[in-house]
Amino acid sequence: MPTKSFQKQFEDLEKIVAGFETGKFDLDEGLEKFEEGLKMATELKKRLKDAENKLEQIKVKFGNEESVNGNQ
């Protein structure tokens, strides 16, 4: 099964939060949704961190190329 897009996963997490805010869940369902939401939040944080690391790698790569080109 393909991984959901970041946007779709975030929207799913927002739906869970909205359910808690409106009192939609009973105790048992609330516990399940809470666990599901924590898993989603953890995955989203990981994906954001991975994207941040990738951006840093790109910045370093292009920063190094600029330094090399600037010294020629």
Residue pairs with C-beta under 8 A, 6 or more apart in sequence:
4 12
6 44
6 47
9 40
9 43
9 44
10 44
12 40
13 37
13 40
13 41
13 44
16 33
16 36
16 37
16 40
17 37
18 24
19 25
19 33
20 30
20 33
20 34
25 33
